[in-house]
Amino acid sequence: MNTEQDFENLLESDENYNKNEPLVTKKVSFDEKNMRLDKFLVSCFSEYSRSRIIKFIETDCVKYVGVEKYADKPDLKVKEGDSFVITLPESIPAIPQAEKIELDVLYEDDDLIVVNKPAGMVVHPGAGNYTGTLVNALLYHCKESLSGIGGVLRPGIVHRIDKDTSGVLVVAKNDFSHVHLAEQFSKHTIERVYHAFVWGVLKKKEDVISTFIGRSSSNRQKMAIVTQGGKHAVTHYECIDSYPKAPASYVKCVLETGRTHQIRVHLSSLGHSLIGDSVYGVVPKMADTRLRFFNRQALHAGFLSFVHPKTGERLSFEAKMPKDMQELKELLETEFVIK
C-alpha cells in the first residue's frame, strides 16, 4: 500500500473500526475450503465491508489461530479446519487537527510547500502519533491556501521520510499538484539525495544496490530484502569519506525508487547499518562509545528536485545537515581520521 492510500485509510471513519477486542472466526468448514480469505472473513463478520477486511489483512492484523503466522494475502485460499484472529488497529481520529507547530519552510506557493522536517517528527497521524505530526502543523500553517485533496481539507502527502530522519519534503496543497507530483514519484523523475553515516568501511567506493524489499517474515515491524513478492528498490551510493578508527563511513545515497526504509535496509544488507539505527543497526564490537549513543539513525534527506506541477519549472532544494549530524561529522573528522 502506498503512502497516500495509507493516509486515506486513516481518514476513513468506521464505528466498528475502533473496538479493541480481537475477533476470532469459526473454523473453516468442508464447504468453505478454498474460499478466498477476504470473503471468508466477511462471511464471519458481516458488519465489516470487504474493503475494510482487506485493509486488516494487508496491514498485518490477521493471524492463524494457534500459529504464529500472518494471513497477509486477501486471495489466500483457506483450508478446512483453519481459523483466524483479527487484532483490530488502535483507533485514529477521523480528521487530524490543526496545531501551531513551527515549521522550517524552504519554499511555498499556492500549489505546494517544501519543508525541512526535523528528526523526531512523524509525517502524518498514525497509531501512537495522533498529534504533533507534520500534517497537524501544515493544517495550521497553510490555512486558507489549502484547497484540499479529494474534497477533504488536508495536505497532499506524496512521499514521506521516517520519524527519525530529517530533511526535505514536498507536500501538495491541491488535487492538481497532488496528481502531478505523485506521477513524478511514480515515474522516478524526482531527484533525491540523502546523507548517511554508517558503521564500518565500505569495500566499494560507489555501487548500485538493486533488490526487492518487502515485509520481513520474521518481524512484521521491519522491512527486508525478499526473493518473492516485495517491490523493486534501487539505491545508488557513494562513499564520501571513511573513518577506519571508528569504524565508520560517510555515504551519499541517491534514490531511484522510494520504498519504506529503503536506505536503511539496503545499507544494512551490506553489513553497514546506519549509526544510531535501533531497528536495523548492528554495532561493531570495536565501535567507539561516543558513537554508540547517537540517538537516532544518522540519515538526512539533503536534496530534492522536481518539476513544478503548474509552471513546468524544475525546482531544487537543499537542506543542510542538522546540528546533531554536523557534530557527528565533526567528531569523526577530528577524532577518527588516520593521520
Residue pairs with C-beta under 8 A, 6 or more apart in sequence:
1 9
1 58
1 59
3 157
3 158
3 159
3 160
4 156
4 157
4 158
4 178
4 182
7 124
7 157
8 150
9 55
10 92
10 124
10 125
10 126
11 94
11 95
11 152
11 154
12 94
13 94
14 48
14 52
16 47
16 48
16 52
17 52
17 88
17 89
17 91
18 88
18 91
19 88
20 88
20 90
21 88
22 85
22 86
22 87
22 88
23 44
23 45
23 85
23 86
23 88
24 65
24 83
24 84
24 85
24 86
25 40
25 41
25 44
25 45
25 65
25 83
25 84
25 85
25 86
26 44
26 83
27 80
27 81
27 82
27 83
28 35
28 40
28 78
28 79
28 80
28 81
28 82
28 83
29 80
30 80
32 40
32 43
32 78
32 80
33 77
33 78
33 79
33 80
34 77
34 78
34 79
35 43
35 77
35 78
36 74
36 75
36 76
36 77
36 78
37 57
37 62
37 71
37 73
37 74
37 75
37 76
37 77
37 78
37 84
38 50
38 53
38 54
38 57
38 74
38 75
39 50
40 78
40 84
41 48
41 53
41 56
41 57
41 62
41 84
41 86
42 48
42 49
42 50
42 53
45 53
45 86
48 56
53 74
54 74
56 62
56 86
56 88
56 89
57 71
57 72
57 73
57 74
58 72
58 74
59 89
60 70
60 72
60 215
60 220
61 86
61 87
61 88
61 89
62 70
62 71
62 72
62 84
62 85
62 86
63 69
63 70
63 71
63 84
63 85
63 87
64 70
64 71
64 82
64 83
64 84
64 85
65 83
65 84
65 85
66 83
70 220
71 84
72 215
89 127
90 127
90 128
92 125
92 126
92 127
92 130
93 125
93 130
95 152
95 154
96 124
96 125
96 130
96 133
96 135
96 136
96 139
96 154
97 131
97 136
97 139
98 136
98 139
98 140
98 143
99 131
99 132
99 136
99 137
99 139
99 140
100 137
100 140
101 132
101 136
101 137
101 140
102 137
103 115
103 134
103 137
103 138
103 141
104 115
104 116
104 117
104 118
104 319
105 113
105 114
105 115
105 141
106 114
106 115
106 116
106 168
106 317
106 319
107 113
107 114
107 315
107 317
108 114
110 145
110 173
110 174
111 172
111 173
111 174
111 176
111 177
111 308
111 309
111 310
112 170
112 171
112 172
112 173
112 177
112 181
112 308
112 309
113 138
113 141
113 142
113 155
113 170
113 171
113 173
114 168
114 169
114 170
114 171
114 304
114 315
114 317
115 134
115 138
115 168
115 169
115 171
116 166
116 167
116 168
116 169
116 319
117 123
117 134
117 161
117 165
117 166
117 167
117 168
117 169
117 301
118 166
118 322
119 163
119 164
119 165
119 166
119 296
119 322
119 324
120 163
120 164
120 296
121 132
121 133
121 134
121 137
121 163
122 129
122 132
122 133
122 134
122 163
123 133
123 134
123 135
123 157
123 160
123 161
123 163
123 169
124 133
124 134
124 135
124 157
124 160
125 131
125 133
125 135
125 136
129 163
134 169
134 171
135 154
135 155
135 157
138 146
138 155
138 171
139 146
139 153
139 154
139 155
142 155
142 173
145 173
146 153
146 154
146 155
146 173
146 174
147 153
147 173
147 174
147 175
148 154
148 174
148 175
149 155
149 156
149 172
149 174
149 175
149 178
150 175
155 171
155 172
155 173
156 171
156 172
156 173
156 174
156 175
156 177
156 178
156 181
156 182
157 171
158 170
158 171
158 172
158 178
158 181
158 182
158 185
159 169
159 170
159 185
159 190
159 258
160 169
161 167
161 169
161 301
162 261
162 264
162 297
162 299
164 276
164 296
164 297
164 299
165 296
165 297
165 299
165 300
165 301
166 299
166 300
166 301
166 319
166 321
166 322
166 325
167 194
167 300
167 301
167 302
167 304
167 319
168 301
168 302
168 303
168 304
168 317
168 318
168 319
169 301
169 304
170 181
170 304
170 306
172 178
172 181
172 309
176 309
176 310
177 309
177 310
179 309
180 307
180 309
181 306
181 309
184 190
184 306
184 307
185 258
188 256
188 257
189 306
189 307
190 258
190 304
190 305
190 306
191 254
191 303
191 304
191 305
191 306
191 316
192 254
192 255
192 258
192 301
192 303
192 304
192 305
193 252
193 253
193 254
193 255
193 301
193 302
193 303
193 304
194 252
194 253
194 254
194 255
194 263
194 299
194 300
194 301
194 302
195 250
195 251
195 252
195 253
195 299
195 300
195 302
195 321
195 325
196 250
196 251
196 252
196 253
196 263
196 267
196 274
196 298
196 299
196 300
197 248
197 249
197 250
197 251
197 274
197 275
197 298
197 325
197 328
197 329
197 332
198 248
198 249
198 251
198 267
198 272
198 273
198 274
198 275
198 298
199 247
199 248
199 272
199 273
199 274
199 275
199 281
199 282
199 283
199 284
199 287
200 247
200 248
200 249
200 271
200 272
200 284
201 242
201 243
201 244
201 247
201 248
201 249
202 237
202 239
202 242
202 249
202 251
202 270
202 272
204 239
205 238
205 239
206 236
206 237
206 238
206 239
207 236
207 237
208 234
208 235
208 236
208 237
209 233
209 234
209 235
209 236
209 237
209 266
209 267
209 269
209 270
210 232
210 233
210 234
211 225
211 232
211 233
211 266
211 269
212 225
212 226
212 227
212 229
212 230
212 231
212 232
212 233
213 223
213 224
213 225
213 226
213 230
213 231
213 233
213 259
213 260
213 261
213 262
213 265
214 223
214 224
214 226
214 229
214 230
214 231
215 222
215 223
215 224
215 230
216 222
216 223
216 224
217 224
217 226
218 224
221 279
222 261
222 279
222 280
223 259
223 260
223 261
223 265
224 265
225 265
225 266
225 269
231 257
231 259
232 257
233 257
233 259
233 262
233 265
233 266
234 255
234 256
234 257
235 253
235 254
235 255
235 256
235 257
235 262
235 263
235 266
235 267
236 253
236 254
236 255
236 256
237 251
237 252
237 253
237 254
237 266
237 267
238 251
238 252
239 249
239 250
239 251
240 249
240 250
240 251
240 252
241 249
241 250
241 332
241 333
242 248
242 249
242 250
243 249
243 250
243 332
243 333
243 336
243 337
244 336
244 338
245 288
245 335
245 336
245 337
245 338
246 287
246 288
246 291
246 332
246 336
247 284
247 286
247 287
248 275
248 291
248 332
248 336
249 272
250 329
250 332
251 267
251 272
253 263
253 267
255 262
255 263
259 265
261 279
261 280
263 274
263 299
264 273
264 274
264 277
264 279
264 280
264 297
264 299
265 280
267 273
267 274
268 274
268 277
268 280
268 281
268 282
271 282
273 280
273 281
273 282
274 280
274 281
274 297
274 298
274 299
275 281
275 291
275 294
275 297
275 298
275 328
276 294
276 295
276 296
276 297
276 298
277 297
277 298
278 297
281 297
283 292
288 335
288 336
290 331
290 335
291 328
291 331
291 332
294 324
294 328
295 324
296 324
298 325
298 328
300 319
300 321
300 322
300 325
301 319
302 318
302 319
302 320
302 321
303 316
303 317
303 318
303 319
304 316
304 317
305 314
305 315
305 316
305 317
306 314
306 315
307 313
307 314
307 315
308 314
308 315
320 326
321 329
